[in-house]
């Protein structure tokens, strides 16, 4: 009986470790390669900075680097902690916690999917009014996890 319980427990632990490793590694293995960022600082209408030291950022959920916006696109050059199902939002207020994000989500504009963790450009939806917002937010949709944010105006 003890041997059966021990085998069951060790197999469950191995299964849990394997699942956790898969959740962490799969986004890294399937990430798109970093794309060239063609929006440079001279032509950007707005710029902001992702920082690691935000309230709900931690060892596994962070971003650092520069974000630039013009009337047609958002460009990011830096690094994000790898993870699944990242989305980029524009927020009318600066957020740095999950609670802030959830409270303000109905007022945010979801721009698109983040498919790599270093450099990317995402097109803005047509006729987006950037002056209605002041912050770019990266959010993990699957786990409802705040990753990072950058105020741009």
PEDA-V254779 format. One record per residue. N is the residue number from 0. RES is the residue in one letter. PSI is psi as a letter, one per 30 degrees, with the letter a starting at -180 (* if undefined). NEAR is the number of other ideal C-beta (glycine too) atoms within 10 Angstrom. D_CENTER is the distance of its C-alpha to the mean C-alpha in Angstrom with 2 decimals. Layout:
# PEDA-V254779
{{N/RES/PSI/NEAR/D_CENTER} {N/RES/PSI/NEAR/D_CENTER}}
This chain:
# PEDA-V254779
{{0/X/e/5/46.91} {1/X/e/6/45.16} {2/X/e/7/44.34} {3/X/e/8/42.77} {4/X/e/9/40.61} {5/X/e/10/39.56} {6/X/e/10/38.70} {7/X/e/10/36.71} {8/X/e/10/34.78} {9/X/e/10/34.03} {10/X/e/10/32.95} {11/X/e/10/30.59} {12/X/e/10/29.07} {13/X/e/10/28.74} {14/X/e/10/27.14} {15/X/e/10/24.56} {16/X/e/10/23.78} {17/X/e/10/23.57} {18/X/e/10/21.24} {19/X/e/10/18.85} {20/X/e/10/19.07} {21/X/e/11/18.46} {22/X/e/13/15.27} {23/X/e/14/13.99} {24/X/f/11/15.73} {25/X/e/13/15.50} {26/X/e/21/12.02} {27/X/e/12/13.34} {28/X/f/8/16.60} {29/X/g/10/15.52} {30/X/k/16/12.92} {31/X/l/12/14.36} {32/X/l/8/15.95} {33/X/k/15/14.63} {34/X/l/15/16.12} {35/X/k/9/18.39} {36/X/j/16/17.33} {37/X/f/9/20.40} {38/X/j/20/19.63} {39/X/l/11/21.25} {40/X/e/10/21.68} {41/X/e/6/25.14} {42/X/f/9/24.23} {43/X/k/18/21.11} {44/X/e/13/21.90} {45/X/l/18/19.23} {46/X/l/15/17.23} {47/X/l/22/14.90} {48/X/k/13/13.62} {49/X/k/23/10.48} {50/X/l/16/12.29} {51/X/f/14/12.25} {52/X/g/8/14.84} {53/X/l/20/13.31} {54/X/e/12/14.98} {55/X/g/18/12.50} {56/X/k/21/10.80} {57/X/a/13/12.80} {58/X/e/7/13.76} {59/X/f/12/11.23} {60/X/j/21/8.16} {61/X/l/20/7.92} {62/X/k/26/7.47} {63/X/k/16/10.68} {64/X/a/17/12.27} {65/X/k/16/13.52} {66/X/k/26/12.41} {67/X/k/23/15.45} {68/X/k/23/16.51} {69/X/a/15/19.77} {70/X/f/10/21.35} {71/X/f/11/20.03} {72/X/l/18/16.60} {73/X/k/25/13.52} {74/X/k/22/13.32} {75/X/k/29/11.07} {76/X/j/18/13.03} {77/X/b/17/11.96} {78/X/k/16/10.06} {79/X/k/22/6.83} {80/X/k/22/7.94} {81/X/k/17/8.44} {82/X/l/21/7.88} {83/X/l/15/8.85} {84/X/h/13/8.15} {85/X/k/25/4.57} {86/X/k/17/5.83} {87/X/k/20/6.42} {88/X/l/21/9.16} {89/X/k/23/12.06} {90/X/k/22/13.66} {91/X/f/13/17.35} {92/X/l/14/16.95} {93/X/k/16/14.95} {94/X/k/26/13.02} {95/X/g/19/12.23} {96/X/l/14/12.89} {97/X/e/17/12.32} {98/X/e/12/15.80} {99/X/e/19/15.23} {100/X/e/21/12.35} {101/X/e/13/14.66} {102/X/e/12/17.60} {103/X/f/17/16.33} {104/X/e/14/14.49} {105/X/f/6/17.85} {106/X/f/13/18.08} {107/X/l/19/14.72} {108/X/k/16/14.43} {109/X/j/14/11.99} {110/X/e/21/11.90} {111/X/a/15/10.63} {112/X/k/13/8.86} {113/X/j/23/6.77} {114/X/f/15/9.50} {115/X/l/18/9.57} {116/X/g/21/8.37} {117/X/d/17/10.96} {118/X/k/16/12.18} {119/X/l/22/11.85} {120/X/k/16/13.40} {121/X/k/17/12.92} {122/X/k/11/16.05} {123/X/k/18/16.38} {124/X/k/11/18.41} {125/X/k/6/22.06} {126/X/h/6/23.50} {127/X/k/18/20.33} {128/X/j/10/21.70} {129/X/f/17/19.36} {130/X/f/9/21.80} {131/X/f/11/20.95} {132/X/l/22/17.55} {133/X/g/17/16.80} {134/X/k/22/13.10} {135/X/k/25/9.82} {136/X/k/27/6.99} {137/X/k/25/3.23} {138/X/k/26/4.49} {139/X/j/20/5.83} {140/X/e/12/8.97} {141/X/e/12/11.31} {142/X/g/12/11.45} {143/X/h/10/10.78} {144/X/k/20/8.72} {145/X/k/24/7.40} {146/X/e/25/5.00} {147/X/l/26/6.31} {148/X/l/28/8.46} {149/X/k/24/11.22} {150/X/k/16/14.54} {151/X/f/21/16.19} {152/X/*/12/19.55}}
